[in-house]
Amino acid sequence: MTAVLKYKVKKERENLISSREVPGESIACIAILVGVHLLLYQFHEFKNCLYKLLEMGDENVESAEKVKGISLRVLLVLGVSAIFLLVLFVLTHEVVIENETSYDEAVFRFVDRFRSPGLTAVLTFLTFFGSVNFLLPAYILLSLYFILFKKNNARSFNIAAIGLSSGVLLRVVKSIFQRHRPQHPLLANVTGFSFPSGHSFSSFTFVGVLIYMLWNSNARLGWKYAGTTLLFITAAIIAFSRVYLQVHYASDVVAGFCMSFVWLSLCIFILQRLNKPGSGNSRLPETMLVGAIVAFINAAF
């Protein structure tokens, strides 16, 4: 009789765990579908660039080199997005659904070797720049700058759209997976769920917007590389501070970075298509993407 009861209890636990896994796995699959859709249309852009390059031949060397550069960038985004989507799927399955924490605990033990009062004070200060209290005014000021000084309403709209959509996406994903934060954080009054890291996702997204604008400016190549390096290191330090201060697991931070790259690539891709001259008659890619995103949000609730 005791063996039968133990078996029933075990089966009930397994059923409960499996019922909790379904929403997370479903959302992960939807996110993968959205990402695959992005990759397919990025590949379509790469194919168009390749066709243009083949048609040009040696007639216009300068134009051919420009198209070749665009196609290589698209191919690079394709490859990196595919890798980050795979990392996101693995992290979601292992650390959220399977609750595997050995990697995160090993990172905590490694970081403990370098912890000091001085470093804690510095990272506590720097982590503020990844919070909504800093990034929301930053997005607003950046949007106003392009409206008032550059007279570029389209660029201002794009910045605002990326900022708002990123905030909505972050809240949706956190509410879906509901991973609890690490115990014994070094910061007080830290609320909300842990996966993915909002500071990591938001910082890399905002920095990605600045890097994208930098590379589309008339700045010298050396300044572009220097600015990109400085901005990326800043976002990386903010992301690291979340692990150091024990308010996020390392897997949360990695997931935030990967999600930021894929989401920002998706946003830039859509906005470029919408702002492309003569594209008003074709909205199939945007319609399908918006439909997938709406399905993603509806599945969360």
C-alpha positions in Angstrom: 0.0 0.0 0.0 2.8 2.4 0.9 4.5 1.6 -2.5 1.3 2.4 -4.3 0.9 5.8 -2.5 4.5 6.7 -3.3 4.0 5.8 -6.9 0.8 8.0 -7.1 2.6 10.9 -5.4 5.5 10.6 -7.9 3.2 10.6 -10.9 1.3 13.6 -9.5 4.6 15.5 -9.2 5.6 14.5 -12.7 2.3 15.7 -14.1 2.6 19.0 -12.2 6.1 19.6 -13.5 5.1 18.7 -17.1 2.0 21.1 -16.8 4.4 23.9 -15.8 6.8 23.1 -18.7 4.3 23.4 -21.5 3.8 27.2 -21.4 7.5 27.8 -21.2 8.3 25.4 -24.1 5.5 26.8 -26.1 6.7 30.3 -25.8 10.2 29.3 -26.5 9.0 27.6 -29.7 7.1 30.8 -30.7 10.2 32.9 -30.1 12.2 30.5 -32.2 9.6 30.8 -35.0 9.8 34.6 -34.9 13.6 34.4 -35.0 13.5 31.9 -37.9 11.2 34.3 -39.7 13.7 37.0 -39.3 16.5 34.8 -40.5 14.5 33.8 -43.6 13.9 37.4 -44.6 17.4 38.4 -43.8 18.5 35.6 -46.2 16.1 37.1 -48.7 17.9 40.4 -48.4 21.2 38.7 -48.8 20.0 36.9 -51.9 18.8 40.2 -53.5 22.2 41.8 -52.7 24.0 38.8 -54.3 21.8 39.0 -57.4 22.6 42.7 -57.7 26.3 42.0 -57.3 26.2 39.4 -60.1 24.3 41.6 -62.4 26.8 44.5 -62.0 29.9 42.5 -62.8 32.8 44.8 -63.5 30.8 47.7 -64.9 30.6 49.7 -61.7 33.3 48.6 -59.3 32.3 51.1 -56.6 28.6 50.1 -56.5 29.5 46.4 -56.7 31.8 46.7 -53.6 29.0 48.6 -51.7 26.5 45.8 -52.5 29.1 43.2 -51.5 29.6 44.9 -48.2 25.9 45.0 -47.5 25.5 41.3 -48.3 28.3 40.3 -46.0 26.8 42.3 -43.2 23.4 40.6 -43.7 25.1 37.2 -43.8 27.0 38.0 -40.5 23.7 39.1 -38.8 22.1 35.8 -40.1 24.8 33.7 -38.6 25.1 35.5 -35.2 21.3 35.6 -34.8 21.0 31.9 -35.5 23.7 31.2 -32.8 22.0 33.4 -30.3 18.6 31.9 -30.9 20.1 28.5 -30.2 21.7 29.8 -27.0 18.4 31.3 -25.9 16.6 28.0 -26.5 19.2 26.0 -24.6 19.2 28.4 -21.7 15.4 28.5 -21.5 15.2 24.7 -21.4 18.1 24.1 -19.1 18.0 26.8 -16.4 14.3 27.7 -16.5 12.4 24.6 -17.3 14.9 22.0 -16.0 16.1 24.3 -13.2 19.8 23.5 -13.8 21.8 25.9 -11.7 25.3 24.3 -11.5 26.7 26.7 -14.1 25.2 29.8 -12.3 26.5 28.6 -9.0 30.0 28.1 -10.4 30.0 31.6 -11.7 29.0 33.0 -8.3 31.9 31.1 -6.7 34.3 32.5 -9.2 33.1 36.1 -8.8 33.3 35.8 -5.0 37.1 35.7 -5.3 37.2 39.3 -6.6 34.5 40.8 -4.3 35.6 43.8 -2.3 33.9 46.9 -0.8 35.4 49.2 -3.3 34.4 47.2 -6.3 31.0 46.7 -4.9 30.5 50.5 -4.5 31.7 51.1 -8.1 29.4 48.4 -9.6 26.5 49.6 -7.5 26.9 53.0 -9.1 27.4 51.7 -12.6 24.4 49.4 -12.5 22.1 52.4 -12.3 22.8 53.1 -16.0 21.0 50.0 -17.0 17.9 50.8 -15.1 14.6 52.2 -16.4 15.3 55.4 -14.4 18.2 56.1 -16.7 17.2 54.5 -20.0 13.7 55.9 -20.2 14.9 59.6 -20.0 17.8 58.6 -22.4 15.4 57.3 -25.0 13.2 60.4 -24.6 16.1 62.8 -24.9 17.5 61.0 -27.9 14.1 61.0 -29.7 13.7 64.8 -28.9 17.2 65.5 -30.2 16.3 64.1 -33.7 13.0 65.9 -33.7 14.2 69.3 -32.6 17.8 69.5 -33.8 18.1 67.1 -36.7 14.5 67.5 -38.0 14.4 63.7 -38.5 11.0 62.5 -37.4 11.5 59.1 -38.8 14.6 58.4 -36.8 13.0 59.8 -33.7 10.0 57.4 -34.3 12.3 54.5 -34.8 14.2 55.1 -31.5 10.9 55.5 -29.6 9.5 52.3 -31.2 12.5 50.3 -30.3 12.5 51.6 -26.7 8.8 51.0 -26.1 8.7 47.6 -27.8 11.8 46.4 -25.9 10.2 47.3 -22.6 7.0 45.5 -23.4 8.9 42.4 -24.6 10.9 42.3 -21.5 7.9 42.4 -19.2 6.1 39.7 -21.2 9.1 37.3 -21.2 9.7 37.8 -17.5 6.1 37.2 -16.7 6.1 34.0 -18.7 9.1 32.2 -17.2 8.8 33.7 -13.7 12.3 32.6 -12.5 13.1 33.8 -9.0 16.1 35.9 -8.3 19.2 34.6 -6.4 19.1 34.6 -2.7 21.1 37.1 -0.6 21.4 40.0 -3.1 23.8 42.8 -2.4 21.2 45.4 -3.4 18.1 46.2 -1.3 14.5 46.4 -2.7 15.2 44.4 -5.9 11.8 43.2 -7.2 10.6 41.3 -10.2 11.6 38.1 -11.9 15.1 37.1 -12.9 15.0 35.7 -16.4 16.2 37.4 -18.5 18.1 40.2 -17.0 16.4 43.5 -17.7 19.6 45.5 -17.2 21.5 43.3 -19.6 18.7 43.3 -22.2 18.0 47.0 -22.0 21.6 48.1 -21.8 22.7 46.2 -24.9 19.6 47.3 -26.8 20.2 50.9 -26.1 23.9 50.6 -26.8 23.0 48.7 -30.0 20.9 51.7 -31.1 23.8 54.1 -30.5 26.2 51.8 -32.3 23.9 51.5 -35.3 23.5 55.2 -35.5 27.3 55.6 -35.2 28.0 53.3 -38.1 25.4 55.1 -40.2 27.0 58.5 -39.5 29.8 60.3 -41.3 32.3 59.7 -38.5 35.8 58.4 -39.3 36.3 54.7 -39.3 38.6 54.9 -36.3 36.1 56.8 -34.3 33.4 54.2 -35.2 35.5 51.3 -33.9 36.5 53.2 -30.8 32.9 54.3 -30.1 31.6 50.7 -30.7 34.2 49.2 -28.3 33.6 51.8 -25.6 29.8 51.4 -25.8 29.9 47.6 -25.8 32.3 47.5 -22.8 30.0 49.8 -20.9 27.0 47.6 -21.5 29.1 44.5 -20.6 30.1 46.1 -17.3 26.5 46.9 -16.5 25.5 43.3 -17.3 28.4 41.9 -15.2 27.4 44.1 -12.3 24.0 42.3 -12.0 25.9 39.0 -11.4 28.4 40.5 -9.1 25.7 42.1 -7.0 23.8 38.8 -7.0 20.6 40.2 -8.3 20.8 38.0 -11.4 22.2 34.6 -12.4 24.9 34.6 -15.1 22.4 32.7 -17.4 20.0 35.6 -17.0 22.6 38.1 -18.2 23.6 35.9 -21.2 20.0 35.4 -22.1 19.4 39.2 -21.9 22.4 39.9 -24.3 21.3 37.2 -26.8 17.7 38.4 -26.8 18.8 42.0 -27.2 20.8 41.2 -30.3 18.0 39.2 -31.9 15.3 41.7 -31.0 17.3 44.7 -32.1 18.1 43.0 -35.4 14.4 42.3 -35.8 13.4 45.9 -35.1 16.0 47.4 -37.4 15.0 45.0 -40.1 11.3 45.9 -39.8 11.9 49.6 -39.6 14.2 49.6 -42.6 11.6 47.8 -44.6 8.9 50.2 -43.5 11.0 53.2 -44.3 12.3 51.9 -47.6 11.1 54.0 -50.6 8.6 52.2 -52.8 7.8 49.5 -50.2 4.3 50.7 -49.5 2.7 48.1 -51.7 4.3 45.1 -50.0 3.7 44.5 -46.3 3.8 40.7 -46.2 7.0 40.4 -44.1 5.9 43.0 -41.7 2.4 41.6 -41.4 3.7 38.1 -40.7 6.2 39.3 -38.2 3.6 41.5 -36.4 1.3 38.5 -36.3 4.0 36.3 -34.8 4.7 38.9 -32.2 1.1 39.3 -31.3 0.7 35.5 -31.0 3.8 35.6 -28.7 2.2 38.3 -26.4 -1.3 36.6 -26.4 0.3 33.3 -25.4 1.8 35.0 -22.3 -1.7 35.9 -21.0 
